[in-house]
Amino acid sequence: MLRDAIGLTGTKYGCGIAQCGACTVHLDGVATRSCSVPVSAVGAKKIATIEGLAANGSLHKVQQAWIDHDVPQCGYCQSGMIMAVAALLKENPKPSDADIDGAITNICRCGTYQQVREAIHAAAVA
């Protein structure tokens, strides 16, 4: 629905079973894997996609950290990963490595996990 009907193409369809995280959006502020949420379950909840993360012409601190730490490779997982990280930092502004491991379960086939961790820590102090 987000991609095909509304045209918000930043959210990717990956596995279709809520495992990879490429489709992560915020549903009422909570990182949610959208591929497993039927439209009928959304109701009046607020949906935020990667397109709405930047504000007032400025990148979100996680988006900027992604650039600064050269995280993207192929880029397919990045929108979902960024949305998951933004939700983590909103809930836990100074996460430890264990917090990151527990909260960020998105899959990156390029294996940029070390850059992801560095970018998360950089965004946490931004």
N, C-alpha and C positions, 0 to 999 in steps of 0.2 A: 504494500500500500504506500509506504513512504517513498519508495523509488518510482514505482510505475504510475501511481495515480496522482501523487502530490508533486513529484519531480525533485525530491530531496535525495540526490544521488550520492551524497557523502556516506550514508549508511550502506554498508555492503551486506550482501547475502552470502554467507559462507557455507555452513554445514546444514542448516535447517533444523538442527536438534539442540540448539542452545549450548553447544560445547565450545566452539571456537572463539566466540566473542566479537567477530567482525561486525555484527549487527547491533552492538551495544549503543543504547540511547539512554537518556534520563527520563524516567517516568515518575512524575512528581518528585524529581530530585534524586531518585534512586537509580543506580546503574542497572539497566534491564536489557536482557538479550531479546531484542524485538522479534526475532523469528519465531519465538514460541508464544507470543502474545496475540491472540485474535483481536481484530478491530473491535469486536463487540465487548471485549473486556476493558477497553480503554475508557469509555464513557467521557466524563468531563476532566479526566486527569490531564495534566500538562505534560506534553512530550517535547523534549529538547534533543535536537540532533547536532551533529558536528557543525552544521551550518549556523547554528545559533550560539555557539560557544564564545566566539569573539564578541566584544562589546565596544561600541563607540569607535569603530575603526581600528581597534587595537586587538592583537591576538591575545587569547587567554594565556596565562603564564605556563600552562602545560604545552600548548602549541608552540610557544616561543622556546621552551626548553627542548622540545623535540627537534627544532631547527638547530639550536645551539649545540646540541650533542649528536648531531647527524644520525638520528634514530632511523628515519625511513630508509628502507631498501626498496622492495617492490611496492610497498605502500598499501597493500590490500587490507591488512589488519589495522592500520594506523588509526582510522577514524574511531573504531570501536575501542581500541586500546586507550586512546586519548580520553574518550568519554569515561571509561572505567577509572582512569587515573584522576580525572577532574573530580569525580564523585568521591574517590578515596580521600583526596586532599581536602575536600570540603568537610568530610566527616572526621578525618585525622590529619591535621595540618603538618605534623612532623612524624611521618611513619618510619618505623624501623625497617630493616631488611625483612624481618619476619612478618611485619605487618603487610609489606608489599607482596611477599610471597603468598600470604593468605588471601589477599584481596584481589590481586591481579592474576586472573587465571586465563586470560586471553592467550590464544596461540599465535605465535609469529613463526611462520615457516622459514623465514630468512635467519632466524636465530639472533635477533638484535637485543636479547634480554639484558646484556650488560649495559648497553647504551640506554635502554629503557630505565633501568635502575638509576643510572647516573642522572638522567633527565628528571626522574621523579624527585630525587634528592635536591636537584637544582631548583625545580619548581617550588619545592617546599620552603626554600629560603628566599624565594623571589618576592 
